[in-house]
Amino acid sequence: MNNIGIIVAMKEELDEILKIMQKTKKTEIYNIQFIQGIIENKNIIVAKSGIGKVNAARVTQILIDKLDVNIIINVGAAGGLNSKLNIGDIVIAEKLIQHDFDITAFNHKKGYITGVGDYIYSDKKLVEKLMDITKSLENETFNIFIGTIASGDIFCTEIKMKEKIHSKFNAECVDMEGAAIAQICFLNKIPFVVIRSISDSPNGNNAIVFDEFVKLASERCATILKKLLKTI
């Protein structure tokens, strides 16, 4: 049976996952708490990594090395870049890129990482399952988009930065962990997918909006995650 790792960055995101888990037990590794349990009859190990790419990469590698996961799913809040996105909408990452990785001085494209490339693609089968799920959600009050997620170690607030990331990478939304998790999974040949729900949109004042809607975004991610796990 698959051991499926779920990575979140924040407490609000973790709380919504725990609401749908059964038979939980806790394990601490390197001062990080990993919670094992069952969702939709699947073995789940969920961990709160903390914010940022290094924290996310650290937890991803621990899940692979110490807890033998063979699928990793990252869920959480994100900032909308596409003007079509509303608060609470879902973005499924077809591919991810680190918008703040820059070795353009050596004639590489922005976001290009030596030995990895620029865009890293989510597992095609997991994306296809999520696409099938979207067809059954016609009565929901939120929309689901499939596209690019851009990650970086900055909470994006500036409208100019929002427009730059959106136009340069054709990204639907921006987060602070997804592409780092993708990189570790790519290097370890572990299937993964990233699911994000929109909590805010960079406008100079979106930190306040984020605080208001992070719980809603977390609830929406848990809803989609539960439906996905039923199909795995």
C-alpha positions as CSV (number, residue, x, y, z in Angstrom):
1,M,0.0,0.0,0.0
2,N,1.2,3.5,-0.7
3,N,2.5,5.8,2.0
4,I,1.3,9.2,1.0
5,G,3.1,12.3,2.4
6,I,1.2,15.5,2.8
7,I,3.1,18.7,3.3
8,V,1.7,22.0,4.5
9,A,3.4,25.1,5.7
10,M,1.1,26.6,8.3
11,K,-1.0,25.5,11.3
12,E,-4.3,26.6,9.6
13,E,-3.5,24.2,6.7
14,L,-2.6,21.4,9.0
15,D,-5.7,21.8,11.2
16,E,-8.0,21.2,8.1
17,I,-6.1,18.0,7.2
18,L,-6.3,16.7,10.7
19,K,-10.1,17.1,10.6
20,I,-10.4,14.5,7.9
21,M,-7.8,12.1,9.3
22,Q,-8.5,9.0,11.5
23,K,-6.3,6.9,13.8
24,T,-3.6,9.5,14.1
25,K,-0.3,9.0,15.9
26,K,2.7,11.3,16.1
27,T,6.4,10.8,15.4
28,E,9.1,13.4,15.9
29,I,12.1,13.4,13.6
30,Y,14.7,16.2,13.7
31,N,12.4,18.3,15.9
32,I,9.6,18.1,13.2
33,Q,6.3,16.4,14.1
34,F,5.0,13.9,11.6
35,I,1.4,12.8,12.1
36,Q,0.4,9.4,10.7
37,G,-3.2,8.4,10.0
38,I,-5.9,7.3,7.6
39,I,-7.8,9.3,5.0
40,E,-10.1,7.5,2.5
41,N,-8.4,4.2,3.6
42,K,-5.0,5.5,2.6
43,N,-1.9,5.6,4.8
44,I,-1.1,9.3,5.3
45,I,1.8,11.1,6.9
46,V,1.3,14.8,7.2
47,A,3.8,17.4,8.3
48,K,3.9,21.2,8.8
49,S,7.2,22.3,7.3
50,G,7.1,25.9,8.2
51,I,7.2,28.7,5.6
52,G,9.7,28.9,2.8
53,K,11.6,26.7,0.3
54,V,14.3,25.4,2.6
55,N,11.9,24.3,5.2
56,A,9.7,22.6,2.6
57,A,12.6,20.9,1.0
58,R,13.9,19.6,4.4
59,V,10.6,18.0,5.3
60,T,10.2,16.5,1.8
61,Q,13.6,14.7,2.1
62,I,12.8,13.4,5.6
63,L,9.5,12.0,4.4
64,I,11.3,10.2,1.6
65,D,14.4,9.0,3.6
66,K,12.8,8.2,7.0
67,L,9.1,7.5,6.4
68,D,9.2,5.7,3.0
69,V,6.6,7.7,1.3
70,N,6.1,7.0,-2.4
71,I,3.7,9.9,-3.3
72,I,3.9,13.5,-2.0
73,I,1.1,16.1,-2.1
74,N,1.6,19.7,-1.2
75,V,-1.5,21.7,-0.3
76,G,-2.0,25.2,1.1
77,A,-2.8,28.9,0.4
78,A,-1.4,30.9,-2.4
79,G,-1.5,34.4,-3.9
80,G,-3.4,34.8,-7.1
81,L,-1.6,36.2,-10.1
82,N,-4.2,35.5,-12.8
83,S,-7.0,38.1,-12.7
84,K,-9.6,35.4,-13.3
85,L,-8.8,33.8,-10.0
86,N,-11.1,34.6,-7.0
87,I,-10.5,34.0,-3.3
88,G,-11.0,30.3,-2.6
89,D,-10.4,29.1,-6.1
90,I,-8.1,26.1,-6.6
91,V,-5.0,25.9,-8.7
92,I,-3.5,22.5,-9.6
93,A,0.1,22.7,-10.6
94,E,0.8,21.2,-14.0
95,K,4.3,22.5,-13.5
96,L,6.2,24.7,-11.1
97,I,9.2,27.1,-11.2
98,Q,11.3,29.0,-8.6
99,H,10.7,32.6,-9.7
100,D,13.6,33.9,-7.5
101,F,16.3,31.5,-8.7
102,D,18.6,33.6,-10.8
103,I,21.7,32.5,-12.6
104,T,21.0,34.6,-15.7
105,A,24.5,36.0,-15.4
106,F,25.6,32.7,-16.9
107,N,23.2,32.9,-19.9
108,H,20.5,30.8,-18.3
109,K,16.8,31.7,-18.2
110,K,15.4,33.1,-14.9
111,G,14.3,30.1,-12.8
112,Y,16.7,27.7,-14.4
113,I,18.5,25.4,-11.9
114,T,21.6,23.4,-12.9
115,G,20.9,19.7,-13.1
116,V,17.1,20.3,-12.8
117,G,16.0,22.7,-15.5
118,D,13.4,25.4,-15.1
119,Y,9.9,24.0,-15.0
120,I,9.3,20.8,-13.0
121,Y,6.1,18.9,-13.9
122,S,3.7,17.3,-11.4
123,D,3.0,13.7,-11.9
124,K,0.8,13.3,-15.0
125,K,-1.5,10.6,-13.5
126,L,-2.2,12.7,-10.4
127,V,-3.0,15.7,-12.5
128,E,-5.3,13.7,-14.7
129,K,-7.1,12.4,-11.6
130,L,-7.6,15.9,-10.4
131,M,-8.8,17.0,-13.8
132,D,-11.5,14.2,-13.6
133,I,-12.4,15.5,-10.1
134,T,-13.1,19.0,-11.5
135,K,-15.8,17.5,-13.8
136,S,-17.8,16.4,-10.7
137,L,-17.6,19.8,-9.0
138,E,-20.0,21.8,-11.2
139,N,-22.2,22.7,-8.2
140,E,-19.3,24.1,-6.1
141,T,-18.9,27.8,-5.5
142,F,-15.3,27.8,-6.5
143,N,-13.4,27.3,-9.8
144,I,-10.4,25.0,-10.5
145,F,-7.5,26.1,-12.7
146,I,-4.7,23.9,-14.0
147,G,-1.4,25.7,-14.8
148,T,1.9,27.0,-13.5
149,I,2.7,27.8,-9.9
150,A,5.7,30.1,-9.2
151,S,7.5,29.7,-5.8
152,G,9.9,32.1,-4.0
153,D,11.1,33.0,-0.6
154,I,9.1,36.2,-0.4
155,F,5.5,36.9,0.5
156,C,4.5,38.8,-2.7
157,T,2.7,42.1,-2.0
158,E,3.8,44.4,-4.8
159,I,1.6,44.7,-7.8
160,K,4.6,45.2,-10.1
161,M,6.2,41.9,-8.8
162,K,2.8,40.2,-9.3
163,E,2.6,41.4,-12.9
164,K,6.3,40.5,-13.6
165,I,5.9,36.9,-12.3
166,H,2.6,36.4,-14.1
167,S,3.9,37.6,-17.4
168,K,7.4,36.0,-17.3
169,F,6.3,32.6,-16.2
170,N,2.6,32.6,-17.2
171,A,1.9,31.6,-13.6
172,E,-1.5,31.3,-12.2
173,C,-0.4,31.9,-8.6
174,V,2.6,32.3,-6.3
175,D,3.6,30.4,-3.2
176,M,6.6,29.9,-1.0
177,E,7.1,26.1,-1.0
178,G,5.7,24.3,-4.0
179,A,8.6,24.4,-6.4
180,A,11.1,23.4,-3.8
181,I,9.0,20.3,-2.9
182,A,8.8,19.6,-6.7
183,Q,12.6,19.8,-7.0
184,I,13.2,17.3,-4.2
185,C,10.6,14.9,-5.6
186,F,12.1,15.3,-9.1
187,L,15.6,14.5,-7.8
188,N,14.3,11.5,-5.9
189,K,12.0,10.3,-8.6
190,I,8.9,10.5,-6.3
191,P,5.5,11.3,-7.9
192,F,4.0,14.5,-6.6
193,V,1.4,17.1,-7.1
194,V,0.8,20.6,-5.7
195,I,-2.7,21.9,-4.9
196,R,-3.2,25.5,-3.9
197,S,-6.2,27.6,-2.9
198,I,-6.2,31.4,-3.4
199,S,-6.1,33.3,-0.1
200,D,-5.2,36.7,-1.5
201,S,-3.8,38.6,-4.5
202,P,-0.7,40.9,-4.3
203,N,-2.0,44.5,-4.1
204,G,0.1,46.2,-1.5
205,N,-2.3,45.3,1.3
206,N,-2.9,41.6,0.8
207,A,-1.3,40.5,4.1
208,I,-4.5,41.5,5.8
209,V,-6.6,39.6,3.2
210,F,-4.4,36.6,3.6
211,D,-5.0,36.5,7.4
212,E,-8.8,36.7,6.7
213,F,-9.0,34.0,4.1
214,V,-6.2,31.5,4.9
215,K,-8.7,29.2,6.7
216,L,-11.1,29.2,3.8
217,A,-8.2,28.4,1.4
218,S,-7.1,25.6,3.8
219,E,-10.7,24.1,3.9
220,R,-10.9,24.1,0.1
221,C,-7.5,22.3,-0.2
222,A,-8.7,19.7,2.3
223,T,-11.9,19.2,0.2
224,I,-9.9,18.5,-3.0
225,L,-7.3,16.4,-1.2
226,K,-10.0,14.1,0.2
227,K,-11.5,13.6,-3.2
228,L,-8.1,12.9,-4.8
229,L,-7.1,10.4,-2.1
230,K,-10.3,8.4,-2.8
231,T,-9.0,7.8,-6.4
232,I,-5.4,6.8,-5.5
